[in-house]
Amino acid sequence: MKRVLTVVCVLMLAAVPAVAEEKIELKTDVQKLSYALGMDLGSYFKTLGEDLDLTVIQKGIADSYNGKDVLMTPEDAAAVQKQFAANQQKKQIEKMQEMTATNKKAAEKFLAENKGKEGVKTTDSGLQYKVVKQGEGAVPKAGDTVKVHYKGTLLDGTEFDSSYKRNEPAEFNVNQVIPGWTEALLLMKEGTTCQLFLAPELAYGDRGAPPVIEPGSMLLFEVELIEIVKAEEEIPAAEKDTKAKK
């Protein structure tokens, strides 16, 4: 869609004479639309992270739009753009790999220091948690639906989600959340509040959850298990059959 919009912008801009460093007053609807499209196109070019020759871009627009002889064949132009796309993809992959490695290193450092702190427990999977308030209710089982309050933050303290701020607890199946949550909930009694320190592999792993959670990020949560809303054995057989078919 962005490519289509860019092409449309290019064609529209070609209808406007080039003016270098000259003050322009946007009086007509055509001028306003042309400038708005130009702003969009300029912003798009900037996101490419490449040095572009705007004079040559303007030449290409004008020649193509006015039907003049162009300086490249369609095949050559397609080959250049294909190579450019490949380079962009390679740079993006390298950027993501570097980001993942940096985040994992930060997670390892944090967890190594955190495991020795008072009250922090570490399970065989590497899950670290600390009981803030111990409840006295039942412990959920895999397949149960639970009601919880929670807030989640990144390692730098940035809060990315909070049911407290929404003033509405969340309900979900214990098996339908990230691995660290599932494991922790199976250790908690109703009424318990825990701090969770999730290594990347217990959260969203190398894929992250863009744009907020970068790949390889560890996550910190405060989770309050309010109640078990529906135990697995309480789910009617017909409902189970329906879920199984899905």
Secondary structure, DSSP 8 states (H G I E B T S, - for coil): -HHHHHHHHHHHHHTS---SS------SHHHHHHHHHHHHHHHHHHHTT----HHHHHHHHHHHHHT---SS-HHHHHHHHHHHHHHHHHHHHHHHHHHHHHHHHHHHHHHHHHTTSTTEEE-TT--EEEEEE---S----TT-EEEEEEEEE-TTS-EEEEHHHHT--EEEEGGGS-HHHHHHHTT--TT-EEEEEE-GGGTTTTT-BTTTB-TT--EEEEEEEEEEEE-GGGS-HHHHHHHHH-
